[in-house]
Amino acid sequence: MATLKPPTNTHRSSSSGPPKAPVKVDSTATIADNVVFQGPYPVTIGAGTVIHPRAKFYTYEGPIIVGDGCIISEKAVIGSQPPPSSRSSSPLPTRDGEPTPKESTTRISYFVTIGPSSTIEPGVHIHSSATIEALATIRRGVDIGSHAKVCSSCEITGRVQEWFVVWGSGPGMRRKRTRGAKPLSPAVLDAARIAQTPLPAPAPAGKVIEDARLMVLQKEREILGRMLVSVKKK
């Protein structure tokens, strides 16, 4: 079993195989020792984020940015591997410091949960407090709104709006938004201001359940922190 431990700011995967992506990690993040980081572009991981064993980050097409308080579950894949013939150890060229059109940044905002064995392809933007359940696939360039939920085994090819739930597969896929929108809480407004992100749509009546879910995620991070302290003492 892999051991979760606080990473250094230059944490890299211990697995062999070129190239190893440069990784900038906040000191309060927790990363399993067998997480894979590959590709020429950098990976940035925010405060309090937990990355479980055998997760994979591939930056062959652009940087990956993971915000604060996220949970990346076991065997989740962020990015994609290139064909064997096109792998390179150097990043794509830039013009005056600006990325070329071929570069595709993948962004995962704060308090996002990525389920086990799910796949997030390059260029995806997952907004704050969204949930991607196990075995789901988010295709290239898709935008997932804040507090949205993509249920297990769904394949998403188009935008999912804020507070929407997507379930089913193929022609039977369904989307639903909870009715009865309420004003945004001060906490959400402050978080969006600090993170300099657009404000999400007004919260629906299911906000109480959503707040409870976020509290459970916080408890999970706290328990992992206490486990790490116990390991150090031993």
C-alpha positions, 0 to 999 in steps of 0.5 A: 500500500502506498504511503501518503506523505507531505510532498516537497515543492519539487515532488516528482513521481518515482516511476521510471520513464521520460519526461518527468513533469516539474511539480510545484506543490503547496506544503500543506498538500498530501500526495501518495508516493506512487503518483505519476507526473509525466510531460514537459509542462508543469503541474501546480497543486494547491493548499490542502489538496489530497492526491491518492495512490496511482493517480496520473498527471500527463502534461504533454499538451499543456500545464495542469493547475489544481486548486486548494482543497481538492481530492484526486482519487485513486487511479484518476487520470488528468491529461492524456498521453501522446502517441509513442512516436510524438513524445518529447522531453521539451515543451512546445514553443511560445511566442513572447511568453504567450502559449501557442494555440497547441498548448492546452491548460487543464484547470481544476478549481478549489474544493473539487472532487475527482473520483476513482478511475475517472479521466479528465482530458486536456483543456478541461476547466472544472469550477469550484466544488464540482464533483466528478464521480468514479469512471466518468470521462470529461472530454477535451475542452469541456467546462464543468460549472461550479457545484455541478455533479457528473455521476459515475461512468458518464462521458461528457462532451459539452458544457455542464452548467452550475448546479447541474447533475448529469447521469446515465450514458449515451442517449439515456443521459440526463441533466437536471438542475435543482429548482428554487435558487437562493442568493450566494452565501458570503463564504462563496462570494469571498472565496470567488473574490480571493481566487479571482474567479467568476461568481457561480450562479445562485445556489438552489435549494439543495445548498444545505446538502451541498454544504454538508458534502463539503464539510465531509470532504474537509473532515476527510482531509483532517483525518488524513493529516492526523494519520500522517502525524501518527506515521511520523511519530512511529 
